[in-house]
Amino acid sequence: SCDPEVARYVLWNAHRSLGDSRDYLRFVLRQYRNGEPSVWGIVSKDSGRVIGTIGYMTYVWENLTVEVGYSLARSHWNRGLMTEALQAVIDATFQNIYIHRIEAQHDVRNPASGRVMARCGMQYEGLLRDRVFNKNHFVDISLYAILYDDWKKARQAKTNVPPGSA
């Protein structure tokens, strides 16, 4: 994204040129070719255009943990799209990869991101003071997580599937 407002609270900078966007796409394609966890594009059903990204920021296989990060074009904020995308990634991760824990974090100045995480069943685990040095200053971070067992119980409750049969 070239919108500085979209990049305001995340760890990356807004793209300054088409070249920046091309370099990022090359990086993502290289990750796919190497079989490394990467990001997905979020595509508008209306226009067919990529309006955001969501994917794995870090993965610690010895702890069976991944961290998810995301961004969305400002013109698409407050429509529930990121909640839908994050829920899809949580579901796909727990259904297809042997993972115990999915984490996500956000700059405390961006509480909307925390609401997305909470709507997807992630639990607030705490405040990490001055956790990240971002854009020339330290920022406080809120940490959220969902465990496989949390996800499985919520899924069973939604579908009224008896425990042990899913």
MINUMI-240570 format. One record per residue: residue number from 1; residue in three letters; chain; y negated, z negated, x of N, C-alpha, C in turn. Coordinates in Angstrom, 1 decimal. Layout:
<rs>
+-----+-----+---+--------+--------+--------+--------+--------+--------+--------+--------+--------+
!   k !   r ! c !    nc2 !    nc3 !    nc1 !   cac2 !   cac3 !   cac1 !    cc2 !    cc3 !    cc1 !
+-----+-----+---+--------+--------+--------+--------+--------+--------+--------+--------+--------+
! NUM ! ALA ! A !      Y !      Z !      X !      Y !      Z !      X !      Y !      Z !      X !
...
+-----+-----+---+--------+--------+--------+--------+--------+--------+--------+--------+--------+
</rs>
This chain:
<rs>
+-----+-----+---+--------+--------+--------+--------+--------+--------+--------+--------+--------+
!   k !   r ! c !    nc2 !    nc3 !    nc1 !   cac2 !   cac3 !   cac1 !    cc2 !    cc3 !    cc1 !
+-----+-----+---+--------+--------+--------+--------+--------+--------+--------+--------+--------+
!   1 ! SER ! A !    1.2 !    0.0 !    0.8 !    0.0 !    0.0 !    0.0 !   -1.2 !    0.0 !    0.9 !
!   2 ! CYS ! A !   -2.3 !    0.7 !    0.4 !   -3.5 !    0.7 !    1.2 !   -4.5 !   -0.3 !    0.6 !
!   3 ! ASP ! A !   -4.1 !   -1.0 !   -0.4 !   -5.0 !   -2.0 !   -1.1 !   -5.0 !   -3.3 !   -0.4 !
!   4 ! PRO ! A !   -6.1 !   -3.7 !    0.2 !   -6.1 !   -5.0 !    0.9 !   -5.8 !   -6.2 !    0.0 !
!   5 ! GLU ! A !   -6.1 !   -6.1 !   -1.3 !   -5.8 !   -7.2 !   -2.2 !   -4.3 !   -7.4 !   -2.4 !
!   6 ! VAL ! A !   -3.5 !   -6.3 !   -2.4 !   -2.1 !   -6.4 !   -2.5 !   -1.5 !   -7.1 !   -1.2 !
!   7 ! ALA ! A !   -2.1 !   -6.9 !   -0.1 !   -1.6 !   -7.5 !    1.2 !   -2.3 !   -8.8 !    1.5 !
!   8 ! ARG ! A !   -3.1 !   -9.3 !    0.6 !   -3.9 !  -10.5 !    0.9 !   -3.1 !  -11.7 !    1.3 !
!   9 ! TYR ! A !   -2.0 !  -12.0 !    0.6 !   -1.2 !  -13.2 !    0.8 !    0.1 !  -13.0 !    1.4 !
!  10 ! VAL ! A !    0.4 !  -11.7 !    1.9 !    1.7 !  -11.5 !    2.5 !    1.5 !  -11.3 !    4.0 !
!  11 ! LEU ! A !    2.6 !  -11.2 !    4.7 !    2.6 !  -11.3 !    6.2 !    2.3 !   -9.9 !    6.8 !
!  12 ! TRP ! A !    2.3 !   -8.9 !    6.0 !    2.0 !   -7.5 !    6.5 !    0.5 !   -7.1 !    6.1 !
!  13 ! ASN ! A !    0.0 !   -6.2 !    6.9 !   -1.3 !   -5.6 !    6.6 !   -1.2 !   -4.4 !    5.7 !
!  14 ! ALA ! A !   -2.3 !   -4.2 !    5.0 !   -2.4 !   -3.0 !    4.1 !   -2.3 !   -1.8 !    5.0 !
!  15 ! HIS ! A !   -1.6 !   -0.7 !    4.6 !   -1.6 !    0.5 !    5.3 !   -3.0 !    1.1 !    5.4 !
!  16 ! ARG ! A !   -3.3 !    1.5 !    6.6 !   -4.7 !    2.1 !    6.8 !   -4.7 !    3.6 !    6.8 !
!  17 ! SER ! A !   -3.5 !    4.2 !    6.8 !   -3.4 !    5.7 !    6.8 !   -2.1 !    6.1 !    6.3 !
!  18 ! LEU ! A !   -2.0 !    7.4 !    6.0 !   -0.7 !    8.0 !    5.6 !    0.3 !    7.9 !    6.8 !
!  19 ! GLY ! A !   -0.2 !    7.9 !    8.0 !    0.7 !    7.7 !    9.2 !    1.4 !    6.3 !    9.1 !
!  20 ! ASP ! A !    0.6 !    5.3 !    8.7 !    1.2 !    3.9 !    8.6 !    2.3 !    3.9 !    7.6 !
!  21 ! SER ! A !    2.1 !    4.6 !    6.5 !    3.1 !    4.7 !    5.4 !    4.4 !    5.5 !    5.9 !
!  22 ! ARG ! A !    4.1 !    6.6 !    6.6 !    5.3 !    7.3 !    7.2 !    6.1 !    6.5 !    8.2 !
!  23 ! ASP ! A !    5.4 !    5.8 !    9.0 !    6.1 !    4.9 !   10.0 !    6.9 !    3.9 !    9.3 !
!  24 ! TYR ! A !    6.4 !    3.3 !    8.2 !    7.1 !    2.3 !    7.5 !    8.4 !    2.9 !    6.9 !
!  25 ! LEU ! A !    8.2 !    4.1 !    6.3 !    9.4 !    4.7 !    5.7 !   10.4 !    5.1 !    6.7 !
!  26 ! ARG ! A !   10.0 !    5.5 !    7.9 !   11.0 !    5.8 !    9.0 !   11.7 !    4.5 !    9.3 !
!  27 ! PHE ! A !   11.0 !    3.4 !    9.4 !   11.6 !    2.1 !    9.7 !   12.7 !    1.8 !    8.7 !
!  28 ! VAL ! A !   12.3 !    1.9 !    7.4 !   13.3 !    1.6 !    6.3 !   14.5 !    2.5 !    6.4 !
!  29 ! LEU ! A !   14.3 !    3.8 !    6.6 !   15.4 !    4.7 !    6.6 !   16.3 !    4.4 !    7.8 !
!  30 ! ARG ! A !   15.7 !    4.0 !    8.9 !   16.6 !    3.6 !   10.1 !   17.4 !    2.4 !    9.7 !
!  31 ! GLN ! A !   16.9 !    1.4 !    9.0 !   17.6 !    0.3 !    8.6 !   18.8 !    0.7 !    7.7 !
!  32 ! TYR ! A !   18.5 !    1.6 !    6.8 !   19.6 !    2.1 !    5.9 !   20.7 !    2.8 !    6.7 !
!  33 ! ARG ! A !   20.3 !    3.6 !    7.6 !   21.3 !    4.4 !    8.5 !   22.2 !    3.4 !    9.3 !
!  34 ! ASN ! A !   21.5 !    2.3 !    9.8 !   22.3 !    1.3 !   10.6 !   23.0 !    0.3 !    9.8 !
!  35 ! GLY ! A !   23.0 !    0.4 !    8.4 !   23.7 !   -0.5 !    7.5 !   23.1 !   -1.9 !    7.5 !
!  36 ! GLU ! A !   21.8 !   -2.0 !    7.9 !   21.1 !   -3.3 !    7.9 !   20.5 !   -3.6 !    6.5 !
!  37 ! PRO ! A !   20.4 !   -4.9 !    6.1 !   19.7 !   -5.2 !    4.9 !   18.2 !   -4.7 !    5.0 !
!  38 ! SER ! A !   17.7 !   -4.2 !    3.9 !   16.4 !   -3.6 !    3.9 !   15.7 !   -3.8 !    2.6 !
!  39 ! VAL ! A !   14.8 !   -2.9 !    2.3 !   14.0 !   -3.0 !    1.0 !   14.4 !   -1.9 !    0.1 !
!  40 ! TRP ! A !   14.1 !   -2.1 !   -1.2 !   14.2 !   -1.1 !   -2.2 !   12.7 !   -0.8 !   -2.7 !
!  41 ! GLY ! A !   12.6 !    0.5 !   -3.1 !   11.3 !    0.8 !   -3.8 !   11.4 !    0.4 !   -5.2 !
!  42 ! ILE ! A !   10.2 !    0.0 !   -5.8 !   10.1 !   -0.2 !   -7.2 !    9.4 !    1.0 !   -7.8 !
!  43 ! VAL ! A !   10.1 !    1.7 !   -8.7 !    9.6 !    3.0 !   -9.2 !    9.2 !    2.8 !  -10.6 !
!  44 ! SER ! A !    8.0 !    3.3 !  -10.9 !    7.5 !    3.3 !  -12.3 !    8.3 !    4.2 !  -13.2 !
!  45 ! LYS ! A !    8.8 !    3.7 !  -14.3 !    9.5 !    4.6 !  -15.2 !    8.6 !    5.7 !  -15.8 !
!  46 ! ASP ! A !    7.3 !    5.4 !  -16.0 !    6.4 !    6.3 !  -16.5 !    6.1 !    7.5 !  -15.6 !
!  47 ! SER ! A !    5.8 !    7.2 !  -14.4 !    5.3 !    8.2 !  -13.4 !    6.3 !    8.7 !  -12.4 !
!  48 ! GLY ! A !    7.4 !    7.9 !  -12.2 !    8.4 !    8.2 !  -11.2 !    7.9 !    7.9 !   -9.8 !
!  49 ! ARG ! A !    6.7 !    7.3 !   -9.7 !    6.1 !    6.9 !   -8.4 !    6.5 !    5.6 !   -7.9 !
!  50 ! VAL ! A !    6.6 !    5.4 !   -6.6 !    6.9 !    4.1 !   -6.0 !    5.6 !    3.2 !   -6.2 !
!  51 ! ILE ! A !    5.8 !    2.1 !   -6.8 !    4.6 !    1.2 !   -7.1 !    4.8 !   -0.2 !   -6.4 !
!  52 ! GLY ! A !    5.9 !   -0.3 !   -5.6 !    6.1 !   -1.6 !   -4.9 !    7.4 !   -1.6 !   -4.1 !
!  53 ! THR ! A !    7.6 !   -2.7 !   -3.4 !    8.8 !   -2.8 !   -2.7 !    9.4 !   -4.3 !   -2.9 !
!  54 ! ILE ! A !   10.7 !   -4.4 !   -2.7 !   11.3 !   -5.7 !   -2.8 !   12.5 !   -5.6 !   -1.9 !
!  55 ! GLY ! A !   12.8 !   -6.7 !   -1.2 !   14.0 !   -6.6 !   -0.3 !   14.1 !   -7.9 !    0.6 !
!  56 ! TYR ! A !   15.1 !   -7.8 !    1.5 !   15.4 !   -8.9 !    2.3 !   14.5 !   -8.9 !    3.5 !
!  57 ! MET ! A !   13.8 !  -10.1 !    3.7 !   12.9 !  -10.3 !    4.8 !   13.7 !  -10.8 !    6.0 !
!  58 ! THR ! A !   14.6 !  -11.8 !    5.7 !   15.4 !  -12.3 !    6.8 !   16.8 !  -12.6 !    6.2 !
!  59 ! TYR ! A !   17.8 !  -12.6 !    7.0 !   19.1 !  -13.0 !    6.6 !   19.8 !  -13.8 !    7.7 !
!  60 ! VAL ! A !   20.4 !  -14.9 !    7.3 !   21.1 !  -15.8 !    8.3 !   22.5 !  -15.9 !    7.9 !
!  61 ! TRP ! A !   23.3 !  -15.0 !    8.5 !   24.7 !  -14.9 !    8.0 !   25.5 !  -16.2 !    8.2 !
!  62 ! GLU ! A !   25.2 !  -16.9 !    9.3 !   26.0 !  -18.1 !    9.5 !   25.7 !  -19.2 !    8.4 !
!  63 ! ASN ! A !   24.6 !  -19.1 !    7.7 !   24.3 !  -20.0 !    6.6 !   24.4 !  -19.3 !    5.2 !
!  64 ! LEU ! A !   24.8 !  -18.0 !    5.2 !   25.0 !  -17.2 !    4.0 !   23.7 !  -17.3 !    3.2 !
!  65 ! THR ! A !   22.6 !  -17.1 !    3.8 !   21.3 !  -17.2 !    3.2 !   20.4 !  -15.9 !    3.5 !
!  66 ! VAL ! A !   19.7 !  -15.5 !    2.5 !   18.8 !  -14.4 !    2.6 !   17.4 !  -14.8 !    2.1 !
!  67 ! GLU ! A !   16.4 !  -14.3 !    2.6 !   15.0 !  -14.5 !    2.1 !   14.5 !  -13.2 !    1.5 !
!  68 ! VAL ! A !   14.0 !  -13.2 !    0.3 !   13.5 !  -12.0 !   -0.4 !   12.0 !  -12.0 !   -0.4 !
!  69 ! GLY ! A !   11.4 !  -10.9 !   -0.2 !   10.0 !  -10.7 !   -0.2 !    9.6 !   -9.5 !   -1.1 !
!  70 ! TYR ! A !    8.4 !   -9.4 !   -1.6 !    8.1 !   -8.3 !   -2.5 !    6.6 !   -8.1 !   -2.5 !
!  71 ! SER ! A !    6.2 !   -6.9 !   -2.9 !    4.8 !   -6.6 !   -3.2 !    4.7 !   -5.5 !   -4.3 !
!  72 ! LEU ! A !    3.6 !   -5.5 !   -5.0 !    3.5 !   -4.6 !   -6.1 !    2.0 !   -4.1 !   -6.2 !
!  73 ! ALA ! A !    1.9 !   -2.8 !   -6.5 !    0.5 !   -2.3 !   -6.7 !   -0.3 !   -3.1 !   -7.7 !
!  74 ! ARG ! A !   -1.5 !   -3.3 !   -7.4 !   -2.3 !   -4.2 !   -8.3 !   -2.4 !   -3.7 !   -9.7 !
!  75 ! SER ! A !   -2.4 !   -2.4 !   -9.9 !   -2.6 !   -1.8 !  -11.2 !   -1.3 !   -2.1 !  -12.1 !
!  76 ! HIS ! A !   -0.3 !   -2.6 !  -11.5 !    0.9 !   -3.0 !  -12.2 !    1.2 !   -4.5 !  -12.3 !
!  77 ! TRP ! A !    0.2 !   -5.3 !  -11.9 !    0.4 !   -6.7 !  -11.9 !    0.4 !   -7.2 !  -13.4 !
!  78 ! ASN ! A !    1.0 !   -8.4 !  -13.6 !    1.0 !   -9.1 !  -14.9 !    1.6 !   -8.3 !  -16.1 !
!  79 ! ARG ! A !    2.6 !   -7.5 !  -15.7 !    3.4 !   -6.8 !  -16.7 !    4.9 !   -7.2 !  -16.8 !
!  80 ! GLY ! A !    5.2 !   -8.2 !  -15.9 !    6.6 !   -8.6 !  -15.9 !    7.5 !   -7.8 !  -15.0 !
!  81 ! LEU ! A !    6.9 !   -6.8 !  -14.3 !    7.7 !   -5.9 !  -13.5 !    8.3 !   -6.5 !  -12.3 !
!  82 ! MET ! A !    7.6 !   -7.4 !  -11.6 !    8.2 !   -8.1 !  -10.4 !    9.2 !   -9.1 !  -10.8 !
!  83 ! THR ! A !    9.1 !   -9.7 !  -12.0 !   10.1 !  -10.6 !  -12.4 !   11.4 !   -9.8 !  -12.7 !
!  84 ! GLU ! A !   11.2 !   -8.7 !  -13.3 !   12.4 !   -7.8 !  -13.6 !   13.1 !   -7.4 !  -12.3 !
!  85 ! ALA ! A !   12.2 !   -7.0 !  -11.3 !   12.8 !   -6.5 !  -10.0 !   13.5 !   -7.7 !   -9.2 !
!  86 ! LEU ! A !   12.8 !   -8.8 !   -9.2 !   13.4 !  -10.0 !   -8.5 !   14.7 !  -10.4 !   -9.1 !
!  87 ! GLN ! A !   14.7 !  -10.4 !  -10.5 !   16.0 !  -10.8 !  -11.1 !   17.1 !   -9.8 !  -10.8 !
!  88 ! ALA ! A !   16.8 !   -8.5 !  -10.8 !   17.8 !   -7.5 !  -10.4 !   18.3 !   -7.7 !   -9.0 !
!  89 ! VAL ! A !   17.4 !   -8.0 !   -8.1 !   17.8 !   -8.3 !   -6.7 !   18.7 !   -9.5 !   -6.6 !
!  90 ! ILE ! A !   18.3 !  -10.6 !   -7.3 !   19.1 !  -11.8 !   -7.3 !   20.5 !  -11.5 !   -7.8 !
!  91 ! ASP ! A !   20.5 !  -10.8 !   -9.0 !   21.8 !  -10.5 !   -9.6 !   22.7 !   -9.7 !   -8.7 !
!  92 ! ALA ! A !   22.1 !   -8.6 !   -8.1 !   22.8 !   -7.7 !   -7.2 !   23.3 !   -8.4 !   -6.0 !
!  93 ! THR ! A !   22.5 !   -9.3 !   -5.5 !   22.9 !  -10.0 !   -4.2 !   24.1 !  -10.9 !   -4.5 !
!  94 ! PHE ! A !   24.0 !  -11.7 !   -5.5 !   25.1 !  -12.6 !   -5.8 !   26.4 !  -11.9 !   -6.3 !
!  95 ! GLN ! A !   26.2 !  -10.8 !   -6.9 !   27.4 !  -10.0 !   -7.4 !   28.1 !   -9.2 !   -6.3 !
!  96 ! ASN ! A !   27.3 !   -8.8 !   -5.3 !   27.8 !   -7.8 !   -4.3 !   28.0 !   -8.3 !   -2.9 !
!  97 ! ILE ! A !   27.3 !   -9.4 !   -2.6 !   27.3 !   -9.9 !   -1.2 !   27.8 !  -11.4 !   -1.2 !
!  98 ! TYR ! A !   28.5 !  -11.8 !   -0.3 !   29.0 !  -13.2 !   -0.2 !   27.8 !  -14.0 !    0.3 !
!  99 ! ILE ! A !   26.9 !  -14.5 !   -0.6 !   25.7 !  -15.2 !   -0.2 !   25.7 !  -16.5 !   -1.0 !
! 100 ! HIS ! A !   25.3 !  -17.6 !   -0.3 !   25.2 !  -18.9 !   -1.0 !   23.8 !  -19.2 !   -1.5 !
! 101 ! ARG ! A !   22.8 !  -18.7 !   -0.8 !   21.4 !  -19.1 !   -1.1 !   20.5 !  -18.0 !   -0.9 !
! 102 ! ILE ! A !   19.6 !  -17.8 !   -1.9 !   18.5 !  -16.8 !   -1.8 !   17.2 !  -17.6 !   -1.8 !
! 103 ! GLU ! A !   16.3 !  -17.4 !   -0.8 !   15.0 !  -18.0 !   -0.7 !   13.9 !  -17.1 !   -0.9 !
! 104 ! ALA ! A !   12.8 !  -17.6 !   -1.3 !   11.5 !  -16.8 !   -1.3 !   10.4 !  -17.8 !   -1.1 !
! 105 ! GLN ! A !    9.3 !  -17.3 !   -0.5 !    8.2 !  -18.2 !   -0.3 !    6.9 !  -17.4 !   -0.6 !
! 106 ! HIS ! A !    5.9 !  -18.2 !   -0.9 !    4.6 !  -17.6 !   -1.1 !    3.5 !  -18.4 !   -0.6 !
! 107 ! ASP ! A !    2.4 !  -17.8 !   -0.3 !    1.1 !  -18.4 !    0.1 !    0.7 !  -19.3 !   -1.1 !
! 108 ! VAL ! A !    0.3 !  -20.5 !   -0.9 !    0.0 !  -21.4 !   -2.1 !   -1.3 !  -20.8 !   -2.8 !
! 109 ! ARG ! A !   -2.0 !  -20.0 !   -2.2 !   -3.2 !  -19.4 !   -2.9 !   -2.8 !  -18.3 !   -3.8 !
! 110 ! ASN ! A !   -1.5 !  -18.0 !   -3.9 !   -1.0 !  -16.9 !   -4.8 !    0.0 !  -17.5 !   -5.8 !
! 111 ! PRO ! A !   -0.4 !  -18.4 !   -6.7 !    0.6 !  -19.1 !   -7.6 !    1.3 !  -18.1 !   -8.5 !
! 112 ! ALA ! A !    0.8 !  -17.0 !   -8.8 !    1.5 !  -16.0 !   -9.6 !    2.8 !  -15.6 !   -9.0 !
! 113 ! SER ! A !    2.9 !  -15.6 !   -7.7 !    4.2 !  -15.3 !   -7.1 !    5.2 !  -16.4 !   -7.3 !
! 114 ! GLY ! A !    4.8 !  -17.6 !   -7.3 !    5.6 !  -18.7 !   -7.6 !    6.1 !  -18.7 !   -9.1 !
! 115 ! ARG ! A !    5.3 !  -18.3 !  -10.0 !    5.7 !  -18.2 !  -11.4 !    6.8 !  -17.1 !  -11.5 !
! 116 ! VAL ! A !    6.7 !  -16.0 !  -10.8 !    7.8 !  -15.0 !  -10.8 !    9.1 !  -15.6 !  -10.3 !
! 117 ! MET ! A !    9.0 !  -16.4 !   -9.2 !   10.3 !  -17.0 !   -8.7 !   10.9 !  -18.0 !   -9.7 !
! 118 ! ALA ! A !   10.0 !  -18.8 !  -10.3 !   10.5 !  -19.8 !  -11.3 !   11.1 !  -19.1 !  -12.5 !
! 119 ! ARG ! A !   10.5 !  -18.0 !  -13.0 !   11.1 !  -17.3 !  -14.1 !   12.5 !  -16.7 !  -13.8 !
! 120 ! CYS ! A !   12.7 !  -16.5 !  -12.5 !   14.0 !  -16.0 !  -12.1 !   15.0 !  -17.0 !  -11.8 !
! 121 ! GLY ! A !   14.7 !  -18.3 !  -12.1 !   15.7 !  -19.4 !  -11.9 !   15.6 !  -20.0 !  -10.6 !
! 122 ! MET ! A !   14.6 !  -19.6 !   -9.7 !   14.5 !  -20.2 !   -8.4 !   13.8 !  -21.6 !   -8.6 !
! 123 ! GLN ! A !   14.3 !  -22.6 !   -7.8 !   13.7 !  -23.9 !   -7.9 !   12.7 !  -24.1 !   -6.8 !
! 124 ! TYR ! A !   11.6 !  -24.7 !   -7.1 !   10.6 !  -25.1 !   -6.1 !   11.2 !  -26.2 !   -5.2 !
! 125 ! GLU ! A !   11.1 !  -26.0 !   -3.9 !   11.7 !  -26.9 !   -3.0 !   10.7 !  -27.7 !   -2.2 !
! 126 ! GLY ! A !    9.5 !  -27.2 !   -2.2 !    8.5 !  -28.0 !   -1.5 !    7.4 !  -27.1 !   -0.8 !
! 127 ! LEU ! A !    6.4 !  -27.9 !   -0.3 !    5.3 !  -27.3 !    0.4 !    5.5 !  -27.4 !    1.9 !
! 128 ! LEU ! A !    5.3 !  -26.3 !    2.6 !    5.4 !  -26.2 !    4.0 !    4.0 !  -26.0 !    4.6 !
! 129 ! ARG ! A !    3.4 !  -27.1 !    5.1 !    2.0 !  -27.1 !    5.5 !    1.8 !  -26.3 !    6.8 !
! 130 ! ASP ! A !    0.8 !  -25.5 !    6.7 !    0.4 !  -24.6 !    7.9 !    1.7 !  -23.9 !    8.5 !
! 131 ! ARG ! A !    2.6 !  -23.5 !    7.6 !    3.8 !  -22.9 !    8.0 !    3.7 !  -21.6 !    8.7 !
! 132 ! VAL ! A !    2.7 !  -20.8 !    8.3 !    2.6 !  -19.4 !    8.8 !    1.2 !  -19.2 !    9.3 !
! 133 ! PHE ! A !    1.1 !  -18.5 !   10.4 !   -0.2 !  -18.0 !   10.9 !   -0.4 !  -16.6 !   10.5 !
! 134 ! ASN ! A !   -1.3 !  -16.4 !    9.5 !   -1.4 !  -15.1 !    8.9 !   -2.9 !  -14.7 !    8.7 !
! 135 ! LYS ! A !   -3.2 !  -13.5 !    9.2 !   -4.5 !  -13.0 !    9.1 !   -5.6 !  -14.0 !    9.7 !
! 136 ! ASN ! A !   -5.3 !  -14.5 !   10.9 !   -6.2 !  -15.3 !   11.7 !   -6.3 !  -16.8 !   11.2 !
! 137 ! HIS ! A !   -5.5 !  -17.3 !   10.4 !   -5.5 !  -18.7 !   10.1 !   -4.1 !  -19.2 !    9.6 !
! 138 ! PHE ! A !   -3.9 !  -20.5 !    9.7 !   -2.7 !  -21.0 !    9.2 !   -2.7 !  -21.2 !    7.7 !
! 139 ! VAL ! A !   -1.6 !  -21.0 !    7.0 !   -1.6 !  -21.1 !    5.6 !   -0.4 !  -21.9 !    5.1 !
! 140 ! ASP ! A !   -0.6 !  -22.7 !    4.0 !    0.5 !  -23.4 !    3.4 !    1.4 !  -22.5 !    2.6 !
! 141 ! ILE ! A !    2.6 !  -22.8 !    2.6 !    3.6 !  -22.0 !    1.9 !    4.4 !  -22.8 !    0.9 !
! 142 ! SER ! A !    4.7 !  -22.3 !   -0.2 !    5.6 !  -22.9 !   -1.2 !    7.0 !  -22.2 !   -1.1 !
! 143 ! LEU ! A !    8.0 !  -23.0 !   -1.0 !    9.3 !  -22.5 !   -0.8 !   10.1 !  -22.7 !   -2.1 !
! 144 ! TYR ! A !   10.8 !  -21.6 !   -2.5 !   11.7 !  -21.6 !   -3.7 !   13.1 !  -21.1 !   -3.3 !
! 145 ! ALA ! A !   14.1 !  -21.5 !   -4.0 !   15.4 !  -21.0 !   -3.7 !   16.3 !  -21.1 !   -4.9 !
! 146 ! ILE ! A !   17.3 !  -20.3 !   -4.9 !   18.4 !  -20.3 !   -5.9 !   19.7 !  -20.3 !   -5.2 !
! 147 ! LEU ! A !   20.6 !  -21.2 !   -5.6 !   22.0 !  -21.2 !   -5.0 !   22.9 !  -20.4 !   -5.9 !
! 148 ! TYR ! A !   24.0 !  -19.9 !   -5.3 !   25.0 !  -19.1 !   -6.1 !   25.4 !  -19.9 !   -7.3 !
! 149 ! ASP ! A !   25.7 !  -21.2 !   -7.2 !   26.2 !  -22.0 !   -8.3 !   25.1 !  -22.1 !   -9.4 !
! 150 ! ASP ! A !   23.8 !  -22.2 !   -9.1 !   22.8 !  -22.2 !  -10.0 !   22.8 !  -20.9 !  -10.8 !
! 151 ! TRP ! A !   22.8 !  -19.8 !  -10.1 !   22.8 !  -18.5 !  -10.7 !   24.0 !  -18.3 !  -11.7 !
! 152 ! LYS ! A !   25.2 !  -18.7 !  -11.2 !   26.4 !  -18.5 !  -12.0 !   26.3 !  -19.3 !  -13.3 !
! 153 ! LYS ! A !   25.8 !  -20.6 !  -13.2 !   25.7 !  -21.4 !  -14.4 !   24.7 !  -20.8 !  -15.4 !
! 154 ! ALA ! A !   23.5 !  -20.3 !  -14.9 !   22.5 !  -19.7 !  -15.8 !   23.1 !  -18.5 !  -16.4 !
! 155 ! ARG ! A !   23.8 !  -17.7 !  -15.7 !   24.4 !  -16.5 !  -16.2 !   25.4 !  -16.8 !  -17.3 !
! 156 ! GLN ! A !   26.2 !  -17.8 !  -17.1 !   27.2 !  -18.2 !  -18.1 !   26.5 !  -18.7 !  -19.3 !
! 157 ! ALA ! A !   25.4 !  -19.4 !  -19.2 !   24.7 !  -19.9 !  -20.3 !   24.1 !  -18.8 !  -21.1 !
! 158 ! LYS ! A !   23.6 !  -17.8 !  -20.4 !   23.0 !  -16.6 !  -21.1 !   24.0 !  -15.8 !  -21.9 !
! 159 ! THR ! A !   25.2 !  -15.7 !  -21.4 !   26.2 !  -14.9 !  -22.0 !   27.2 !  -15.7 !  -22.8 !
! 160 ! ASN ! A !   27.0 !  -17.0 !  -22.8 !   28.0 !  -17.9 !  -23.5 !   29.4 !  -17.7 !  -23.1 !
! 161 ! VAL ! A !   29.5 !  -17.4 !  -21.8 !   30.9 !  -17.2 !  -21.2 !   31.4 !  -18.6 !  -20.8 !
! 162 ! PRO ! A !   32.6 !  -18.9 !  -21.2 !   33.1 !  -20.3 !  -20.9 !   33.2 !  -20.4 !  -19.4 !
! 163 ! PRO ! A !   32.9 !  -21.6 !  -18.8 !   33.0 !  -21.8 !  -17.4 !   34.4 !  -21.5 !  -16.9 !
! 164 ! GLY ! A !   34.4 !  -20.9 !  -15.7 !   35.7 !  -20.6 !  -15.1 !   36.2 !  -19.2 !  -15.4 !
! 165 ! SER ! A !   35.6 !  -18.5 !  -16.4 !   36.1 !  -17.2 !  -16.8 !   35.2 !  -16.1 !  -16.2 !
! 166 ! ALA ! A !   34.1 !  -16.4 !  -15.6 !   33.2 !  -15.3 !  -15.1 !   33.5 !  -15.1 !  -13.6 !
+-----+-----+---+--------+--------+--------+--------+--------+--------+--------+--------+--------+
</rs>
